[in-house]
Amino acid sequence: MARMVTADHPLVLGGVVGDVVDRFAPSVNMNVIYNSTNQVYNGNEFLPSVVTGKPRVDVDHGGDMRSFYTLIMTDPDVPGPSDPYLKEHLHWMVTDIPGTTNSSFGNEVVSYEMPRPNIGIHRYVFVLFKQEGRQSVSCPVSRDRFNTRSFAHENELGRPVAAAFFNCQRETAARRR
């Protein structure tokens, strides 16, 4: 049986639990990898130039091909982390991902939008939910002012089964070299 994330877990320390989702018990292995070499570890930092294209997201639920998952990528720090009054911004959504495959096997209902933080260090959060069945998730009406909790509730997704996040800030001309 999966255990709830604890107070010292990176998702709690990074504010993902609280700002984006409630406490949950991770029960599925999810790996997020950009450009086949840059794996997302909770709290690591990527430059915007590294995350221009959508990542590969592997979902491993111990060989269960009958389960389907919804992946959400969101930025809870819009327009800036000190005053995120526009949170959240939806960057990507893929539904109907079969267990033990990756995001390319799902249905991309909201196309990938690369991170473009203007002010401060933003968190980009990947949240994975187990669906009740295939094609059971509705498409959100807008990327702006998206709310992961409300969306999960409206689509009867329950609590997440996995989550990960990275930090990203605007690249200056000097950092791009």
Buried (B, 14 or more C-beta within 10 A) or exposed (E): EEEEBEEEBBBBEBBBBEBBBEBBEBBBBBBBBBEEEBEBEBBBEBBBEBBEEBBBBBBBBEEEEEBBBBBBBBBBBBBBBEEBEBBBBBBBBBBBBBBBBBBEEBBBBBEBBBBBBEBBEBBBBBBBBBBEEEEBBEEBEEBEEBBBBEBBEEBEBEBBBBBBBBBBBBBEEEEEE
